[in-house]
Amino acid sequence: MDSTFAMLVTVLVVALIFDYITGFHDNANAVATVVSTGVLPLRTAVLLAAVMNFIGALMGTAVANTMAKMVHADDVTLTMTAAGLGGAILWNLLTWWFGIPSSSSHALLGGVLGAAVTHAGVDAVRMDNLQKTLKGLFLSPLAGFVIGLLMMVMVTWIVRRMQLRTVNRAFRWLQMVSAAFMALSHGQADAQKTMGIMVMALVSAGALAADAPMPVWVSLSCAVAMALGTAAGGVRIIKTMGTKIIDLKPIHGFAAETSAAVTLLTAAQFGAPVSTTHVISAAIMGVGTSQRVSAVRWGVTTKILWAWVLTIPISAAVGSLLYLVLSAIA
């Protein structure tokens, strides 16, 4: 078997493994609130999220195109791509083990950039796409927080004259809809990043033209991998997001999920890769803050924020180290 073809197949398989890991690492983004409020049992919520993730992954390619062109095509190699994926996978597994809601998007960005800069220097990075990505990654949590706060204020005002029992019953049904909406947006936001990395690898191996449309098999394989990963579940992070940031009721879960989904779908229309973990976490914090600042458990939140800050540099360092190791072996 040709060595380039064998390496390409390896990179594509690793990319799908990353997509699978993203599914079970980030499934808390879609189901944590609906499970913690008791609206749906864990297994039902996870299966709902898996189906909606699959559908969402097939909705457009704008985010994938941004990720595919994060590094100049002439500077992309299969070894570099494999190292970047490895850095992201290792960080995802580490944060999943400790139940920390970190960003798969940040991990992938850091891993790829670390490997690319080590391979070809800073000039290898396309600064226009990097700026778009960084703006999306850092502005989207702020948007999620603000929209979550305003959404909760608006919903509270609407139901202010209703009996508590009626409110809880109504929002138990509404939260099923918002959970599905959140899972749909999660599939669109996250699966497309892996599609972009797979396209990057295919172009570098000469198997796909740089201006070619997204191959259907790439979209379908990423959608399936993420759906299967989501179905596998990630209970550790579900507990952190669903119970340790604020005490959630169905009305809070509805407001947080809807706010996060709106933020994610809006970003996807602009082709901006954003972190679903950061957006839903920030939306939950915004919902809690709308009640009172003390409703948010800021001690837990501080740990999450540290994970957000450290993800890109650590993933970049691991991606860089893996590139050096793989280059020495090859």
Secondary structure, 3 states (H helix, E strand, C coil): CCHHHHHHHHHHHHHHHHHHHHHHHHHHHHHHHHHHCCCCCHHHHHHHHHHHHHHHHCCCCHHHHHHHCCECHHHCCHHHHHHHHHHHHHHHHHHHHCCCCCCHHHHHHHHHHHHHHHHHCHHHECHHHHHHHHHHHHHHHHHHHHHHHHHHHHHHHHCCCCCHHHHHHHHHHHHHHHHHHHHHHHHHHHHHHHHHHHHHHHHHCCCCCCCCCCCHHHHHHHHHHHHHHHHHCCHHHHHHHHHCCCCCCHHHHHHHHHHHHHHHHHHHHCCCCCCHHHHHHHHHHHHHHHHCHHHCCHHHHHHHHHHHHHHHHHHHHHHHHHHHHHHHHC
